Amino acid sequence: MPEIRIIARATARQGKEEELKHALQAVLAPTHAEPGCKVYELYASDAPGRFYFYELWKDKDALDKHAASPHFQKLRKTIVGLLDGELEVNFVLQVE
């Protein structure tokens, strides 16, 4: 099975930037501990309140297990009121 690469974007509602940042940071350690996680990095944009995850998963099964994990499910519920719009998830392919 091929590896899966994702770039996800989360943009905070005005005044919720720090809350969103802390909620996103909270999933880093448990996600890194997942067996199929190869890379899971969080970045802050130069645009205030905008955050990006860069993810690399061993395969679709590993990603599916991550999506069903308690820490990710908790994150999805936590960030609903913190986001300006939806969590944007992009499956990407490297261009050579």
Buried (B, 14 or more C-beta within 10 A) or exposed (E): EEBBBBBBBBBBBEEBBEBBBEBBEBBBEBBEEBEBBBEBEBEEEEEEBBBBBBBBBBEEEBBEBBEEBEBBEBBEEBBEEBBBEEBEEEEEEEEE
